Amino acid sequence: MKAQLIITHPSSAHFDEVAAISLVLAVHANTEFRIERREPAPAELDDPDVWVIDTGDRHEPEKRNFDHHQDTDCPAAFVLVADYLGLLETMSVMPWWHFKDSVDRIGPVKSSVKYHAGDDLVNRNPVEIWLTATFASEPQASLSLLKAFGAHIIEDARKLKRQIDFWKTSPRLVIAGVPAMIGETRESAGLEEFRRLDKNPPDIVISLDRRDNGWRLFRYEGTPVDFSLISDRPEIAFAHKSGFMAKTRERLPIDDLINLVSKAVTGS
């Protein structure tokens, strides 16, 4: 069977097309591909069997053309490809997703300001620099590496989305006036992303202790809660001196747990 052709732009490579191509390779894991870094011919832009990514001045998913440079409002190529592959909802939960889209469209400096990153240095990742440079110099030899990268970020996103969905369905309550949430899980992944997406995120999160049999009590910065205030309680196995976290010795009943946590609320 003839290998499918992927065309992307020549010169230096960027995260945008590398990520887009990685998604294509991972989703079509049993398909053989060849890649050419050059501008596409008109006939290739009209051929749906040719993938044209981040070049060509066309966004035509039905013809597998995924460029965004012709429209400033068009998302980066990896976003367009993810949408075509049915991965957009899953992939967009990744904390880097919207930032990297912005970097490709308006640049790292403006994006750092937009996302309050502090400095465009956050975009200078040595692994990314190595990966894009490797792809630029040896595109065909890099395909197995890109396929592995694509499979990794897809699975990573799927796991994160499952965790976010778990937190979305976790019981919500108010403890001494402070919004809280209880999740019967030892896994804390997805909490930051969940809070960023939630309109009214909880200030206290109670989950199962990852190492022992009790509960893990956690509060976010700026919350009127100080768990060091209950450090001497017999139910507490450990309370951080800064007050952001504590652990109970046992898995207390919910009513007892709420009463305990309420004693750490400072009310200020």
C-alpha positions in Angstrom: 0.0 0.0 0.0 1.3 3.4 -0.9 2.4 5.6 2.0 0.2 8.6 2.7 1.9 12.0 2.1 2.1 14.8 4.7 3.3 18.1 3.5 4.4 20.9 5.9 6.3 24.1 5.4 10.1 24.2 4.9 12.7 26.2 7.0 12.5 26.0 10.8 10.0 23.8 12.5 7.7 24.8 15.3 5.5 23.1 18.0 2.4 23.8 15.9 3.1 21.5 13.0 5.1 19.0 15.0 2.1 18.6 17.4 -0.4 18.4 14.5 1.6 15.8 12.7 2.1 13.8 15.9 -1.7 13.6 16.4 -2.2 12.4 12.8 0.5 9.7 13.2 -0.8 8.5 16.6 -4.5 8.3 15.4 -3.5 6.5 12.2 -1.0 4.2 13.9 -1.3 1.5 11.3 -0.8 3.8 8.3 2.5 4.3 6.7 3.4 8.0 6.1 6.0 9.9 4.3 6.7 13.5 5.0 7.9 16.3 2.8 8.8 19.8 4.1 8.0 22.1 1.2 5.2 24.2 -0.2 2.3 22.2 -1.7 1.3 22.2 -5.3 -2.2 23.3 -6.2 -3.1 19.8 -7.2 -2.0 18.5 -3.8 -4.2 21.0 -2.0 -7.2 19.6 -4.0 -6.2 16.0 -3.2 -7.9 14.7 0.0 -5.3 11.9 0.1 -2.6 14.4 0.8 -2.3 16.0 4.3 -1.2 19.6 4.1 -0.4 21.0 7.5 0.5 24.5 8.6 1.1 25.7 5.0 -1.0 26.2 1.8 -3.2 29.1 3.1 -6.3 26.9 3.3 -8.3 25.4 6.0 -10.4 22.7 4.3 -10.8 19.7 6.5 -12.6 17.8 3.8 -9.5 18.0 1.7 -7.1 17.6 4.7 -5.8 21.1 4.4 -5.0 22.5 7.8 -3.4 26.0 7.6 -4.3 29.0 9.7 -2.0 31.7 8.4 -4.7 33.1 6.0 -7.0 34.0 8.9 -5.8 35.7 12.2 -8.9 34.3 13.9 -8.1 30.7 12.9 -6.6 28.5 15.6 -3.2 27.0 15.2 -2.7 23.9 12.9 -2.6 21.4 15.8 -6.0 22.7 17.0 -7.5 22.4 13.5 -6.1 18.8 13.2 -7.3 17.8 16.7 -10.8 19.1 15.7 -10.8 17.0 12.5 -9.7 13.9 14.4 -12.4 14.3 17.0 -9.9 15.0 19.7 -10.5 18.7 20.4 -12.8 18.4 23.5 -10.3 15.9 25.0 -7.1 17.7 24.1 -8.2 21.2 25.0 -8.3 20.4 28.7 -4.5 20.2 28.7 -3.0 23.1 30.6 -0.6 24.0 27.8 -3.2 23.8 25.0 -4.5 27.3 24.7 -1.2 28.9 25.6 0.6 27.1 22.8 -2.2 28.0 20.4 -1.7 31.6 21.4 2.1 31.4 21.1 1.8 30.2 17.5 -0.7 32.9 16.5 0.5 36.0 18.4 3.9 35.1 19.6 5.4 34.1 23.0 5.8 37.6 24.4 2.2 38.7 23.9 1.0 35.2 25.0 3.0 35.5 28.2 1.3 38.7 29.0 -2.1 37.4 28.0 -1.8 34.3 30.2 0.1 36.1 33.0 3.1 33.8 32.5 5.5 36.6 33.6 8.0 36.1 30.8 8.3 34.5 27.4 11.1 32.3 28.9 8.3 29.9 29.9 8.1 29.0 26.2 11.8 28.1 25.8 11.5 24.4 26.6 14.8 22.6 25.8 13.0 19.3 25.0 10.7 21.1 22.5 13.6 22.9 20.9 15.4 19.6 20.4 12.3 17.9 19.1 11.5 20.6 16.5 15.1 20.9 15.5 15.3 17.1 15.0 12.2 17.1 12.9 13.4 20.0 10.8 16.7 18.3 10.0 15.5 14.7 9.7 11.7 14.7 9.1 11.2 11.2 7.8 13.5 9.7 10.5 11.5 11.6 13.2 8.2 10.0 12.4 8.4 7.2 14.9 9.3 9.7 17.6 6.5 12.0 16.7 4.0 9.1 16.6 5.1 8.2 20.2 4.8 11.8 21.2 1.3 12.0 19.8 0.2 8.8 21.5 1.6 10.1 24.8 -0.2 13.5 24.7 -3.5 11.9 23.6 -3.4 9.4 26.5 -2.3 12.1 28.9 -5.3 14.3 27.9 -7.7 11.4 28.2 -6.6 10.6 31.7 -6.8 14.3 32.6 -10.2 14.7 31.2 -11.4 11.6 33.1 -10.2 13.2 36.3 -11.7 16.6 35.5 -15.0 14.8 34.8 -14.7 13.0 38.2 -14.2 16.3 40.0 -17.2 17.8 38.2 -19.4 15.1 39.7 -18.0 15.2 43.2 -20.2 16.3 46.0 -20.1 20.1 46.8 -20.9 21.6 50.2 -20.2 24.7 52.3 -18.2 24.3 55.5 -18.5 27.3 57.9 -19.2 29.5 55.0 -16.4 28.2 52.8 -17.2 26.3 49.5 -15.8 22.8 49.6 -15.8 19.6 47.7 -15.3 15.9 48.7 -13.8 13.4 46.2 -13.4 9.8 47.3 -10.2 9.3 45.4 -6.5 9.1 46.1 -5.7 10.9 42.9 -5.3 14.7 42.9 -4.7 15.0 39.2 -7.0 17.4 37.3 -7.9 19.5 40.3 -6.1 22.6 39.0 -7.6 22.3 35.6 -11.0 21.6 37.1 -10.8 24.8 39.2 -9.7 26.8 36.3 -12.7 25.7 34.3 -15.3 25.9 37.1 -17.2 29.2 37.5 -17.4 28.8 41.3 -14.4 26.6 42.3 -14.2 25.2 45.8 -11.7 26.6 48.2 -11.4 23.4 50.2 -10.9 20.0 48.6 -11.2 16.8 50.7 -9.9 13.6 49.2 -8.4 10.3 50.3 -4.9 10.3 51.6 -2.7 8.8 48.9 -0.4 7.0 51.4 -2.5 6.1 54.4 -6.1 5.4 55.4 -7.4 8.8 56.3 -8.6 11.9 54.5 -6.4 14.6 52.9 -7.6 18.1 53.7 -6.4 20.9 51.3 -7.1 24.6 51.0 -6.2 27.0 48.2 -4.2 30.2 48.7 -6.3 33.2 49.8 -8.8 30.9 51.6 -9.7 31.7 55.2 -8.6 28.3 56.4 -5.6 27.3 58.5 -5.3 23.6 59.1 -2.4 24.1 61.5 -5.1 25.3 63.9 -6.3 21.7 64.3 -2.9 20.1 64.4 -3.3 19.1 68.0 -6.6 17.3 67.5 -6.5 13.5 68.1 -8.0 12.9 64.6 -5.1 14.6 62.8 -2.1 12.6 61.8 -0.3 15.6 60.2 -0.9 19.3 59.6 1.5 21.4 57.6 2.8 24.4 59.6 1.8 26.8 56.9 -1.8 25.6 57.2 -2.5 24.6 53.6 -2.9 20.9 54.2 -3.6 18.3 56.9 -4.3 14.5 57.0 -6.5 12.5 59.3 -5.5 9.3 61.0 -8.6 7.5 59.8 -11.4 7.8 57.3 -13.8 9.7 59.5 -17.6 9.8 58.9 -18.6 12.7 56.7 -20.4 14.6 59.5 -17.4 14.3 61.8 -15.1 15.3 59.0 -17.1 18.5 58.3 -17.1 19.4 62.0 -13.3 18.9 62.1 -12.7 21.0 59.0 -15.0 23.8 60.3 -12.6 24.3 63.3 -9.8 25.3 60.8 -11.9 28.1 59.2 -10.6 31.4 60.5 -13.5 33.5 59.3 -11.3 36.3 57.9 
